[in-house]
Amino acid sequence: MRTSHADKWTTFYLSLIAPGAGQLWAGSWWCVGWWLGWGGAVGVWSWLVSYGSSEWWLIAGVQVVCFLAIAVVSAGHAKRQAEVDHPWPATPGTRVRVTRAPPKRRCIEATIEADIAAPPDVVWRRASDLPRFLVIDTFHDRVTLMRPRPAAGVDLVLSHNAFGRRFLRFGRILKWEEGRKYAFSDLSPRGPRHGFPHVFFVSVEPLSEEPITTRLTITVRGKWSSRWIPITLGRRWVWLVTRDHARLIRKAM
């Protein structure tokens, strides 16, 4: 299964260049609001420049920063407008939390916990449908199993689309307990020591019977392998991506 990541990142870049353009591409009336906001900002800054010409350099600097902030926020909003609906109807009242493990050398770990108002067998049926469930991830574009059915030892091809750039990563189902949990790796084609090697742990467990609630837990555990990007930035990056993944889980499940 392929998601519309190409459209998502197209709208992102369009609104990054011209706020509102991505919303227009996505067919959203929000484009009008962004155009009005952008035009109002231009008018305010033009007025400030006309009354503060002696400090034009300071006003110009603040103007650039503000316009960049508007463009980034508009791009993020446009990306969300272009996200497709997943094959399952979202369950009302789904609660999602994101936590991260304390720093430990170059290891990074983050966990999503989603409490879903549905029976465990329903949640498991969705979570075990790997070609559909795994593309809820922020960057997973297509997931291909090398065998007809998932099981421990089955290889995976994980097509990614990050900011419009497509590339392949490879993995393997490391554990499979039908109806309960599974784990799979996500590795760079250059080997397990490159490109942030990590493992996803997915589990489903009943939380309560009245009302019926099931907890879906997704833990990402990996090692920051880059020597050029500081580990602090790496942890922050994984945290932001995990939070976006959690938002998509809430929307899809």
Disulfide bonds with the S-S distance in Angstrom:
none
